[in-house]
Amino acid sequence: MSFDSFPFAVFLPVVWAASLLIRPNSARKLALLMASYLFCAAWSPGHALMLLGFTLASFWIARSVRDQRRRALLMTGIAGALAALIYFKQWASTLPIGISYYTLQAIAFMVESHRGGVVRSGLLDYSLYMAFFPRLTAGPIVRADEFLPQLRERPQVTSTDVWEALVLICFGLFKKLVIADNIGLAVNPIYASPADAGTARLLLAAYGFAVQIYCDFSGYTDIALGATRLFGYRLPENFQWPYLASNPAEFWRRWHISLSNWLRDYVYFSLPGLRSKSRVPAYFGLVATMLVCGLWHGVSWTFAAWGLYHGALLAVYRAMQSVRIRWPRVISILIMQQLAVLGWILFRAESLAAVTAFFSGLAGANSMTFGEAEWLAIWCIVVVAAAHVLEPWFSTLPTVMFRSWDPWMLLLLLGVALVTVAFSLPQQQMFLYFKF
Amino acid sequence: MPTRGISWYLGGALFLCASAALAWLFYFGGFNLLVADGSSSLQIELARTQSRAHRDASVLVLGNSTAAEGFRANFFNARSQDAIALNLAIPSGHIYLFERMLSIAQREGVRPRVIVLMVTPETLSLRSDFDFLLNDLTMLKTELDSTDFARLAAHAPDPLRYTRYAAPVAFRPVLYRADLRDLFAHPHRRMESAERVRHWLSDFGPKSEMLETNNEFSVCEAGPLEALDSTLRRMRQSRDPHLADMERVHTAYAARSHQPLVIDPSEARRFEHLLRTLAAVAKVYLVEAPYYDPGYDQYPSGFREAAHRAFEKAVAAIAGVNLLPPFPVDCGMMLDTVHLNRKGGEQFTEYLRTRVL
């Protein structure tokens, strides 16, 4: 049941209405939990069983290792979670929905429980934390202490919450169905056979995919955040205009924030040698952490290359921090954008040979004319680029424009919804990050 | 609470007007004014117009493109003294659309005594690359109303499937996706085309002839399948005027040859429901579309025979429905492997006329 499907358009309002009607907090949480498992089972009943198994096992382990006890059990739990994740990513025919995300949540919960820092909760709250359907399929990866305290009391859902949810869901669907899917239509054939594409098409594919993956994933996140807001809860932001980053470190503070924070806290800071006076362990740590990041997306050479590439960027940036180069921030932003686009070629290519063909084609002088799908993709890229250029202006807009239920904003949403319907593709395209 | 100024009320009024306009456009027939060439709803609008122009029709023909090409209503009407036939076959139409075409005709005042339903083996099959029911709903988008929620229950009995089809009926702009895209991308062209279509439809009256094609091409020229590709290459090089017709033969074959066509039980149940609905109104004649299959073998082995047995079984279970014997054809009567040309259509129409009247 994807966020952009009709069954979800019926499922969400029904569950929301039920959550408003159920008064006792425990009963409400139980209803949300059942709805979440129904959501998961709609993909496959086996996926729901997998989630249940993960939840029960990690809850029991977290309880058993609380406050620095039974470190060996903690290690076993982490190893088991990672082994299951690697097995499903590498060898299983289907990847259980959300496993890449709730595995990391479970590991973080067990580790924090061992450290003594996690909020204590019962099984119901923890189960809902693990299974909550708006964030089940592709995150954000939520910390227990960000979400569990919200479950203690029944939240009051205000009209402002509903309004913000409406805005987030509307714009999220626009980003996914109009921008990401239409760019994908033009870009996918080029990445399928880069050797056959001319220079212009390869450039379109490179920049197009950078915009596609941003709009696809941030669009999903907007819908997840909006759907969560309907129930009175809040999830952390996952994107902060990443293509306005001026250096690699800032990029990873703006892109897939929940994953980069998780990697920083549970991979990078766990590596040995970071406290030594030498900077070399830090550099290796950055490269190793980003390699893990790449492999988390998929066990393949291209994902590994992408991870290593970003690790190298971070290490080089860290090494160059003592070298002060003064140039306008906009130059730094433009440079970082090109570096990010280069990385996305590695990420998206179907093999290392395809990467080679891609770059060979870019270096060549062949060019071809664009078709209708490609022109639409170019327009989508221009729209997103313009939004980035205008971003500073957005923050200066008077807040009165974003008052809840303002009729001018309602008009804007109506227009966005109409454009979304008009330019969405007839065939449903899966969210990119559902595959990871 | 901040006081609301004129701007707020102006915005509110505009929002309400925009919402009302969109509701009229998508739910109350407003989009009929914007039906243009290439719109999937044009055939439905044409059928509705022809129904209104021929309310005295007593023979109603339903089906997909095989019936649209194969039944020659003008030929039928010229040879019938006391019966007028109305061909409401719609290309790519399927079971749900056949049922709705009857209700559209009845709403325009048509009271058929005989209904001829022309079917192909695919009527009873699902296809992996094409959703027949969604396609029907998309074509019928300007005609859908609240009764469709109840009708769909018979066509999509399990909750998930029902949601899948009822949701676009509820969120109807989704069905207008292609038209909206065309309107936004080419507004001037769209408006001009819509105006031409409106004028064209308004010209239809009781004296108007039914709209029909007059293609004389014969699939005899296609030859055996093995030679079709080389035939097409030769025709492209020589810019043969019949190239488009020959490519259509190739396309029709290619569309079917790799489909996992099997008799689907749910489709068979939907088909029986359709027959009962039609039989409640008039005498029904079921006829399998003629075909020409010179070793093209475009269906999986035994599929056509299985479909025939399923049709026989469905007809036997319902009173007032008759299955007509197959109509024999030769290649000279066929436009491609499944559609009759003008000559074949006239012969087939005469065959039907002598049996249903």
Contacts between the chains, C-beta under 8 A, distances in Angstrom:
chain1	res1	chain2	res2	distance
A	6	B	163	6.2
A	6	B	164	5.8
A	6	B	167	3.3
A	6	B	168	6.5
A	6	B	171	7.4
A	7	B	160	6.5
A	7	B	163	5.0
A	7	B	164	6.7
A	7	B	167	7.3
A	9	B	167	6.0
A	9	B	171	6.9
A	10	B	163	5.4
A	10	B	167	6.1
A	42	B	160	7.9
A	406	B	8	7.4
A	406	B	11	7.0
A	407	B	8	6.3
A	407	B	11	3.4
A	407	B	12	4.1
A	407	B	14	7.1
A	407	B	15	4.6
A	408	B	7	7.6
A	408	B	11	4.2
A	410	B	11	7.6
A	410	B	15	4.9
A	411	B	11	6.4
A	411	B	14	5.9
A	411	B	15	5.0
A	411	B	18	6.2
A	414	B	15	6.9
A	414	B	18	5.8
A	414	B	19	6.9
A	414	B	22	7.4
A	418	B	22	7.3
A	418	B	173	6.9
A	418	B	180	7.1
A	419	B	184	7.1
A	421	B	173	4.6
A	421	B	174	5.9
A	421	B	176	7.4
A	421	B	177	6.0
A	421	B	180	6.2
A	422	B	177	6.4
A	422	B	180	3.6
A	422	B	181	4.7
A	422	B	183	7.5
A	422	B	184	5.2
A	423	B	181	6.0
A	423	B	184	7.4
A	424	B	177	6.4
A	426	B	177	6.6
A	426	B	178	7.4
